[in-house]
Amino acid sequence: MSQILFIHHDLEFTSRIREEAGNQALTTPSMLQALQWISDPEIPLSGIYLNPNTPQYSALHFLEITLMSRPATPVFLIDSENEIDIRSTHPFLTNSNVKGIFKGRESFREYLAPLGLAFDPDGPESLPPRKSLERAHEGYLAIPVQDFEGLHFFPYDVFVEDQSKNLRLLGARNSNIDASYLASLLARNPWLFVSESSILEIRESIRRTRSEFHEIGNFPAAWKTAELLFQAKNLLREFQKGGASDGFVEHTHLLLSDLHGLISNINSTSKLSKLIEMAKECDRTLHCTILAIMMAKVMRMEHNSIVEILGLASFFQDISLFRSPYGDLSDAARETLAPEARAYYDQHPVLSADILSKGTTLPEVILQVVRQHHERRDRSGYPNAVGGMQLHPMSEILSLINAYLDAGEGFADRADEICSHYSEKASHSLFNLLNLLDLP
C-alpha cells in the first residue's frame, strides 16, 4: 500500500483527511515539510494533493522540484476558493504534471478514485520503502515501477531494460498502463526509465508560467497572491543579505507593479482582506507596503506615484535595521530597546536613506519619503520633527501605516490619539481603508 500526500494550510481540512484516511494519508500545512517527504526515497507515494493558496512557499516552485524527485507521481490541486476553471487552465494543467482539480469538500474515498486505489484506513503502520534512485543509463532518469501504480496513462515515453541491459520502449506517452503487467514487471525489474529531456521540457513550461503568471487572467486571485508574496519574500530576503543596487531596485519596481496590478484587479473586499492577512503572515515590510499601496489607491493617487515613490520607499524604508550594529532590529519594538540600540533605531530613517543614496541612483523624492517615514504632520515624529508643508504626502501615508502597525491590536483603543498627529485627509483615508477591509 502506498500513501497519499495532502498539502493544505487549513488545519480543519487536514484533520478531516487524517480522520478519514488513517495511515493511508500524510498531511501537512507546510510545503517545505512536503518536499522533505517527497525527496525521501523510503516513502512510497501514489499521489500528491496540493492547495496552492499559501504565501509560505511557491506552488510553481514546488511543482518544479517535485518533478525531479517524483516525475511519475500525479499531482492534483485542491481549489478551496472554487475559482479555478478547468477549461481555461487546461494548457497549464497539461504542461505541469497537474492531473486534475478538487474543490476541497470531497471525502478521502473520492480523492482515491482517480488513482484507482482501494480504501484501507487500517493499513500497516510501516510501509514498504520506495526504492532509492539510481542512474544506470546516461540521459535517463530511473523511476521505481511502484511510482506508476496509481496512473492510468504513462506521462512520458517510458523505457525498460531488456535481458541485455539495453533500453527498449515499454509505453509511449499517454498510452494505457496495464496494471497486471506492471505488477509482474515489478517482480523482475524494479525500474523504469524516462528521458531527462522530457522532464526538463515540463520544468521549462512551469518556469515560463511563473514568469508570465500575472498576465494570465485565468488563475485565481488567491493563487496569484500567494505566488506574488512568495516572490516578494524571496526578493526581500536577498535584499537583506546583499543591500541595495540599481539592479535590485529594478526587480523591486517590477514586483511592485505586479502587486499594484493584482490589487487593482481584485474586485472583492473579502479577497483584499485575505491579501492583507497573507501579507501579514509573510513579513512586516510586505504588510506595510501593501497597506500603503491600498491606502494611496483609496486617496486616488496616480499609479506611477504609488509604485515608483510610495512602493519603493515602503519596501526600502528599514534597510538600515536589517544589519545594524545591534543585530537585526527590523522586528524590534522601539520602546523595549536598550538606550544605545534605541538611539540607532531613532536615526534609522536617515540611515536607510543614506545607504540607498550610496548604493543606488534613486530619485531624491524617494529618499525624502524614506527619511520621513516616521515623521508626523504636527512635528511630533522622529528623527527630525519634520511636519507641516515640509512633510511629503507619501511620507505621511507611510508614517500613519507604520503607526497603525506599531499599535497592533491596541489601535482601536488609541485610534483618535494616533490620528490626531496626522492630517484629517490621511486619517480619514485610513479609516475608510480599515472599514472597507473590515480590519480592526
C-alpha positions in Angstrom: 0.0 0.0 0.0 1.2 3.5 -0.9 0.3 6.7 0.9 -1.3 9.9 -0.4 0.2 13.3 0.5 -2.0 16.3 1.2 -0.5 19.8 1.5 -3.1 22.2 2.8 -2.9 25.3 5.1 -6.4 24.7 6.5 -5.9 22.6 9.7 -9.6 21.7 9.7 -9.2 20.1 6.3 -6.1 18.2 7.2 -7.6 17.0 10.4 -10.6 15.7 8.5 -8.5 13.8 6.0 -6.4 12.3 8.8 -9.5 11.1 10.5 -11.0 9.6 7.3 -7.7 8.1 5.9 -6.0 6.7 8.9 -2.5 5.5 7.9 -3.2 5.9 4.2 -2.5 9.7 4.1 0.3 12.1 5.0 -0.9 15.6 5.8 0.9 18.9 6.4 0.3 22.6 6.0 4.0 23.1 5.1 5.3 22.7 1.5 8.8 22.5 3.0 7.8 19.5 5.0 6.1 18.1 2.0 9.3 18.4 -0.1 11.2 16.6 2.6 8.8 13.7 2.3 8.8 13.8 -1.5 12.6 13.7 -1.7 12.8 10.8 0.8 13.2 7.6 -1.3 11.9 5.5 1.7 8.4 6.9 1.4 6.1 5.4 -1.3 3.6 8.0 -2.6 0.8 7.3 -5.1 -0.5 10.9 -5.4 0.1 14.4 -4.2 -2.8 16.8 -3.4 -1.8 20.5 -3.2 -3.6 23.6 -2.2 -1.6 26.5 -3.7 -3.2 29.4 -1.8 -0.5 29.9 0.8 2.3 32.5 0.7 4.7 30.3 2.6 6.0 28.6 -0.5 5.6 28.9 -4.2 3.3 26.3 -5.7 5.0 26.6 -9.1 8.5 26.1 -7.5 7.1 23.1 -5.6 5.8 21.5 -8.8 9.2 22.0 -10.5 11.1 20.4 -7.6 8.5 17.6 -7.3 9.2 16.7 -11.0 12.8 15.9 -10.2 12.0 13.6 -7.3 8.7 12.1 -8.3 8.2 12.6 -12.1 5.7 9.8 -12.4 3.6 10.8 -9.3 0.4 12.6 -10.2 -0.3 15.9 -8.6 -3.8 17.3 -8.1 -4.9 20.8 -7.0 -7.3 21.5 -4.1 -9.1 24.6 -5.0 -10.6 25.8 -1.7 -11.6 29.2 -3.3 -13.6 27.4 -6.0 -12.2 29.8 -8.6 -10.2 27.6 -10.9 -11.8 26.9 -14.3 -10.5 23.6 -15.5 -11.2 24.5 -19.2 -9.4 27.8 -19.0 -6.4 26.4 -17.2 -6.2 23.3 -19.4 -2.9 24.3 -21.1 -1.2 24.8 -17.7 -2.6 21.5 -16.3 -1.3 19.7 -19.4 2.2 21.1 -19.1 2.8 21.0 -15.4 2.2 17.4 -14.3 -1.1 18.5 -12.7 -3.7 15.8 -13.4 -6.9 17.4 -12.1 -8.6 19.7 -9.6 -10.7 19.0 -6.5 -12.8 21.5 -4.6 -11.7 20.6 -1.1 -15.0 19.2 0.2 -14.7 15.7 -1.1 -14.2 12.7 1.0 -11.0 10.7 1.1 -12.6 8.0 -1.0 -13.2 10.5 -3.7 -9.6 11.6 -3.7 -8.6 8.0 -4.2 -10.9 7.4 -7.2 -8.6 8.8 -10.0 -5.7 6.7 -8.6 -7.7 3.5 -8.7 -6.6 2.7 -5.2 -8.6 0.7 -2.6 -9.6 2.5 0.7 -7.7 0.9 3.5 -7.6 3.2 6.6 -6.3 0.4 8.8 -3.3 -0.2 6.6 0.1 -1.2 8.1 1.9 1.2 10.4 5.1 0.9 8.3 5.1 0.9 4.6 7.4 -0.9 2.2 10.1 1.6 1.3 10.3 3.1 -2.1 13.5 2.1 -3.9 16.3 4.6 -3.8 17.1 6.4 -7.0 19.8 5.0 -9.3 21.4 6.0 -12.6 22.1 3.2 -15.0 21.8 4.9 -18.4 23.2 8.3 -19.4 20.5 10.9 -20.1 17.7 8.8 -18.4 16.2 9.0 -15.0 15.4 5.7 -13.2 12.0 5.7 -11.6 10.6 2.9 -9.4 7.9 0.9 -11.1 5.7 1.4 -8.0 5.5 5.1 -8.7 3.4 4.3 -11.8 0.9 2.1 -9.9 -1.6 4.9 -9.4 -1.6 6.1 -13.1 -3.8 5.0 -15.9 -1.6 6.5 -18.7 2.2 6.9 -19.0 3.1 10.6 -18.6 6.2 10.2 -20.7 7.8 7.8 -23.1 8.8 5.0 -20.7 11.6 2.5 -21.3 12.6 -0.8 -19.6 15.8 -2.8 -19.6 15.8 -6.0 -21.7 17.9 -9.0 -20.8 21.0 -7.4 -22.4 20.6 -4.3 -20.1 19.6 -2.2 -23.1 16.6 0.1 -23.0 13.5 -0.6 -25.1 10.3 1.3 -25.3 7.7 0.0 -22.9 5.0 2.6 -23.4 4.6 5.8 -25.3 3.4 9.0 -23.7 -0.4 8.9 -23.0 -0.6 5.2 -23.7 -2.6 3.0 -21.4 -0.9 1.3 -18.4 -1.5 -2.4 -17.9 -1.7 -2.7 -14.1 -1.2 -6.5 -14.2 1.8 -6.3 -16.4 3.3 -3.6 -14.2 2.8 -5.9 -11.2 4.6 -8.7 -12.9 7.4 -6.4 -14.1 8.0 -5.2 -10.5 8.9 -8.8 -9.5 11.6 -8.9 -12.2 12.8 -5.4 -12.5 12.0 -2.5 -10.1 13.0 0.3 -12.5 11.5 2.1 -15.5 13.4 4.8 -17.3 12.4 8.2 -18.6 14.4 10.6 -20.8 15.6 13.5 -18.7 14.9 15.9 -21.6 11.2 15.2 -21.5 11.1 16.1 -17.8 13.1 19.3 -18.5 10.5 20.3 -21.1 7.8 20.3 -18.4 10.2 22.2 -16.0 10.7 24.9 -18.6 6.9 25.1 -19.0 6.5 25.7 -15.3 9.2 28.3 -15.4 7.5 30.1 -18.3 4.2 30.0 -16.4 5.9 31.6 -13.4 7.4 34.4 -15.5 4.0 35.1 -17.1 1.9 34.4 -14.1 0.5 37.8 -13.5 -0.6 38.3 -17.1 -2.6 35.1 -17.0 -6.2 36.1 -16.3 -7.5 32.6 -15.7 -5.6 31.9 -12.5 -7.5 32.6 -9.2 -6.6 35.8 -7.3 -5.7 33.8 -4.2 -3.2 31.7 -6.1 -1.7 34.7 -7.8 -1.5 36.5 -4.4 0.4 33.5 -2.9 2.9 33.4 -5.8 3.5 37.1 -5.7 4.0 37.2 -1.9 6.4 34.3 -2.1 8.4 36.2 -4.8 8.3 39.3 -2.7 9.5 37.5 0.4 12.4 35.9 -1.6 13.3 39.3 -3.0 13.3 40.9 0.4 15.5 38.1 1.8 18.0 38.8 -1.0 17.8 42.5 -0.3 18.5 42.0 3.4 21.6 39.9 2.5 23.1 41.9 -0.3 21.9 45.5 0.2 20.6 47.9 -2.4 21.7 48.3 -6.0 20.1 49.7 -9.2 19.5 46.2 -10.5 17.7 45.3 -7.3 15.6 48.5 -7.5 14.6 47.4 -11.0 13.5 44.0 -9.8 11.6 45.6 -6.9 9.9 48.0 -9.2 8.6 45.2 -11.4 7.4 43.3 -8.4 5.5 46.4 -7.1 3.9 46.9 -10.5 2.6 43.3 -10.3 1.4 43.9 -6.8 -0.4 47.1 -7.8 -1.9 45.3 -10.7 -3.1 42.5 -8.5 -4.7 44.9 -6.0 -6.4 46.8 -8.9 -7.9 43.7 -10.4 -9.2 42.1 -7.2 -12.9 43.2 -7.1 -13.9 41.6 -3.8 -13.3 43.2 -0.4 -13.1 39.8 1.2 -10.2 38.8 -1.2 -8.5 42.1 -0.5 -8.8 41.3 3.2 -7.3 37.9 2.6 -4.4 39.5 0.7 -3.7 41.6 3.8 -3.8 38.6 6.1 -1.5 36.6 3.8 0.9 39.6 3.7 0.8 39.8 7.5 1.8 36.1 7.7 4.7 36.8 5.3 6.6 39.8 6.6 6.0 43.2 8.2 7.7 45.0 5.3 5.3 43.4 2.8 2.4 44.0 5.1 3.3 47.7 5.3 3.9 48.0 1.6 0.6 46.5 0.6 -1.4 48.6 3.1 0.4 51.8 1.9 -0.4 51.0 -1.7 -4.0 50.3 -0.9 -4.3 53.5 1.1 -2.8 55.5 -1.7 -5.4 54.0 -4.1 -8.2 55.0 -1.6 -6.8 58.5 -1.8 -6.9 58.2 -5.7 -3.2 58.8 -6.3 -1.7 58.0 -9.7 -0.3 54.6 -10.4 3.2 55.8 -11.2 3.4 57.8 -7.9 2.1 54.9 -5.9 4.6 52.3 -7.4 7.6 54.5 -8.1 7.6 56.6 -4.9 5.5 55.1 -2.1 6.0 51.5 -3.1 9.8 51.7 -3.3 10.1 53.8 -0.2 8.0 51.4 1.9 9.9 48.4 0.6 13.3 50.0 1.4 12.4 52.1 4.5 14.1 49.8 7.0 17.2 48.7 5.2 19.4 50.1 8.0 17.7 48.0 10.6 18.4 44.6 8.9 22.1 44.6 9.6 22.6 47.2 12.4 25.5 47.2 14.9 22.9 45.7 17.3 21.8 42.9 15.1 18.5 42.7 13.1 16.2 45.4 14.6 13.6 45.2 11.8 11.0 43.5 14.1 12.1 45.1 17.3 9.7 47.1 19.5 11.3 50.5 19.8 10.3 51.0 23.4 12.0 47.7 24.5 15.5 48.6 23.1 18.5 49.4 25.3 19.5 53.1 25.1 22.3 52.7 22.5 20.2 50.5 20.3 17.2 52.9 20.6 19.4 55.8 19.6 20.4 54.0 16.5 16.8 52.9 15.8 15.6 56.5 16.1 18.0 57.5 13.3 17.2 54.6 11.0 15.1 56.6 8.6 18.0 58.9 7.8 20.5 55.9 7.9 18.3 54.0 5.4 18.2 56.9 3.0 22.0 57.3 3.3 22.5 53.6 2.4 20.2 54.0 -0.6 21.8 57.1 -1.8 25.2 55.4 -1.9 24.1 52.2 -3.5 21.5 53.4 -6.0 20.5 56.3 -8.2 17.0 56.5 -6.7 15.4 60.0 -7.1 15.6 62.4 -4.2 11.9 62.3 -3.7 12.1 58.6 -2.7 14.9 59.2 -0.4 12.9 62.1 1.2 10.0 59.7 1.8 12.3 57.2 3.4 13.9 59.9 5.7 10.4 61.0 6.8 8.6 57.7 7.2 8.2 58.2 11.0 7.6 61.9 10.9 4.2 63.4 11.6 2.1 66.3 10.4 2.2 68.0 13.9 6.0 67.6 14.1 5.8 65.1 16.9 7.6 62.3 14.9 11.2 61.4 14.6 14.1 61.7 13.9 13.9 65.4 12.8 10.4 66.5 13.9 9.6 67.4 10.3 5.9 68.4 9.7 3.5 70.8 8.1 4.3 71.6 4.4 7.8 70.1 4.7 6.3 66.6 5.2 5.8 64.8 1.8 2.2 63.4 1.4 3.7 60.0 0.7 5.7 60.2 3.9 2.6 61.0 5.9 0.8 57.9 4.4 3.8 55.7 5.2 4.2 57.1 8.7 0.5 56.6 9.5 0.6 53.0 8.3 3.7 52.4 10.4 1.9 53.9 13.4 -1.1 51.6 12.7 1.1 48.5 12.6 3.1 49.5 15.7 -0.1 49.9 17.7 -1.2 46.3 16.7 -4.4 45.1 18.3 -4.4 48.2 20.5 -5.1 50.5 17.6 -8.8 50.7 18.1 -8.4 52.0 21.6 -5.7 54.5 20.5 -7.1 55.5 17.1 -8.1 59.0 18.0 -4.8 59.8 19.8 -2.7 58.3 16.9 -4.6 60.0 14.1 -4.5 63.4 15.9 -0.9 63.7 14.8 -1.8 63.5 11.1 -3.9 65.4 8.7 -7.6 64.9 8.5 -7.3 63.6 4.9 -4.8 60.9 5.8 -6.7 59.8 8.9 -10.0 59.7 7.1 -8.4 57.6 4.3 -7.0 55.1 6.8 -10.4 54.7 8.5 -12.0 54.2 5.1 -9.5 51.5 4.2 -9.9 49.7 7.5 -13.7 49.8 7.2 -13.5 48.6 3.6 -11.4 45.6 4.6 -13.2 45.1 7.9 -9.8 45.4 9.7 -9.6 46.3 13.4 
